[in-house]
Amino acid sequence: MQWICSPYEPSRYATNLRHDKLTNMLVWDSAPGQSVLIVQTPFGQSAVKRMTAICRSLSGMPGLPNQYTEVAGDSWIIAVSAADKLRNKGCPLNGCASTYTVFSYSIEDDVCRIYEPEERVKLFVQASIPMDIRIDIAQECRRKGIGFWGKSTPTGFYSITFPKELAGGYVDGDLQFRVGDFMIPVTSQMLAQRTVFIKSERKPAVVSQNPGLRIAD
């Protein structure tokens, strides 16, 4: 399938993208019966200016993705039909602090056309959704001795446990470990493990490099 960015078409529109906090779903307004493409990008980065590159990376994809699919390195897309929107009352989030942008599309002769939003409503086709997370950091100890006389001794390692909802759509490096004077990027593989261990004499810290990813005290 060929993917093409097309100019604004009045008969095809999708706008007023927003986050319904009661259902934790994305919802939007669109022309009756029209399907949309939702694009997830790093927090604060609208997909409107990135669609040419995204369409280029999509060319050759055999069909429309009905679940979030990674494209262009740091973006994710999902196609939502009008029927799916009605049945699910919107579209689920992909789990991480991000900006979501909605586009109307049409398919004809194996060509998928993604329509640019009208200039006046470009701000209303996107929604930036922050995420508050709590990360548990604990010193690892082992017990030496027997019974009452046993003593807990630090092993030199700290365990860091991530919340499971952080994994979806995570971009490597959004979080970093601060260990002394060193900064270590947190990867999606680390999040998949849920708990990782860091060797350090002092308690490490986790720092967010993503303005939408807020670490609770």
N, C-alpha and C positions, 0 to 999 in steps of 0.2 A: 504493500500500500504506500502511496505517495502522500506526504503531508505538506500542506501549503498554508501559509499565513495570508489571509485575505482581508481586504479593507472592510470597514464597518458596513453592515447591511441592515437597514432599518427593520426588515421583517424577521431578522434573527438577532436575538439579544438575550443576555443573561446579566443581571445586575443585582445590587443590594445584597451582596454576600455577607453573611453574618453567622455568629456562633450562638446557637441556642443552648444556653447553659443548663437548662432543665433536662434536655435530652442528650447533651454533649454532642450534638450533630451540627454540621454545616447546613444552612438553608439559604435559599436565594430566590429571586423572582426571574421568570423567563417567559418567553412566548409560549402559548399553549402547545403541548405535545412535543416540545423541543428538548433534545438531549444536550448535555454539556460536558466539557472537559474541565476538570479541576486540577490545577497545577500547584504543587507544594514547593516552595522555595525557602532558602534561609531567611530567618526572621528579618523583616524590614526590607526585603528585596522583592519587588513586584515582578511577576512573570511577564508583564506586558512588553517590556523591553528585551526580554530574553527569548521570545517565542520563535524568532527566526532560527536561533541556534538550537532550540528544543525541537522544532520541526525537522531540522536537518538531521538531528540525531535519531529521530523517529522513523525516518524514511527507510522502508524495508521491513518494518514491523508488520507481521502478517494480519493483525486485526487490532481491535480496540481493547485496551486493558480494562477488565472489570474489577481489578483490584489495584492498589497502589503499586506502581512499577517505577523503578529508578531510571532516570534518563539524565544525560548531560552532566553526569558526575555528582551534582548536589541537588537535583530536583527530582520530584516524584509526580506521576500523573495517574489519574483514574477517570474513566469515562462513566458517566451516570445517565442512564436513559430516563425519559420522562416517567416510565412505569416504575423504575427503581426508586426514583425520587419520591413518588407517591407512596409506594409500598413501605419504604424505609423512613419516610418523613425527613428526607434529606440525605446527607452523606456523612459517614463517620470520619473523624479526624485520623491522622496517621501518627498520633502519639507524641509529638515533640514540638517544642516552641518553634513555630514557623509562620510564614505568611502564605495564605492560600488565595488563589486567583481563579475566577470562573470565566469560561469562554463558551460561547455557542459554537457548534460545529455542524457540518453536513457532509454526507458521503455520496459520491456519485462516480461511477466508472472506476472504482478502486482508487479514488482520490478523496482524501479527507481534508476539508477546508476549515481552518480555524479562524473565526471572525474576530477582528480587532474590536474592542469596545468603542463606543462613541466617546469622543474627546471629553465631553462635559461630564461623563460618568466614570471616568477611569479610576477615580478614588473609591468608587462604590463597588467595583468588581473584585476588591481584595479585602481580606481580613487578616490582621496580624494577631496571633493568639499566643500570649505568654504562658509559661508553665512554671509553677512553684513546686520544687522538689526537696525532699529531705534525704540526705546521704549520711549513713551511719559509719563512723570511724571509731574503731576500738583497738586498744593495745592487746596484742596476743601474749598470753602468759602460760606457763606450765607450772605444775605443782611439784615441788620436791619435798621429800620426807613422807612420813606416815602419820595419818590421822591428825590429831590436834596439833602435832608438832610440825606438820607440813607447812611449807612456805611457798607462796606464789611468786614466781620469778619471770620477768619479761623475756620474751624470746628474741627481741630485736625486730619483730615484724608487727605491722598494723594491718588489720583487715578493713576493707572499704566495701560497703554493701550499697548497691544502687537500687532504686525502685524499679519494678518491672515495667511500669508504664513509660519509662524513658526510652526503651529500645526502639520503638517504631519511628522511622524517619530520621534517626540520629545521624549527624554529620561528624565524622572523626575530627577531634580537636575542639569541639564545642566546649568540652570540659577538659581541664588539665589538672594534674597533680602538682602541687608545689612541695618539693622535698628539699629543704635547705635552700640553696641558690639555684636549684634545677627545676625546670618545668617539663612535665612529661604528659604528652597528649593522651587523653582517654579515647580508646577506639570502640567501635561497635562490637568487636569480639570480646572486649572486657565486659561490656554491658550484658552480653549474652551469658557470661559466666555468673552474673549477678554479684558475686563476691570475689575480690582480688586481694592479693597480699603485697604489701610494700615493705621492703627492708629499710628501716630508718631509725636513727637514735632519737629523733624528735617526732612529735605527732605531725603527719603530713596534712595539708589542706587541699580541698578541691575548689578550683576557681573556674567560674563561668566566663567563656569568651563570647557567648551568645547573649545579647541584651535581653532576649526573650526567655532565657532559661535562668530562673532566679532560685538561688539556693537558700533554703530556710535555715535560720539559726537553730 
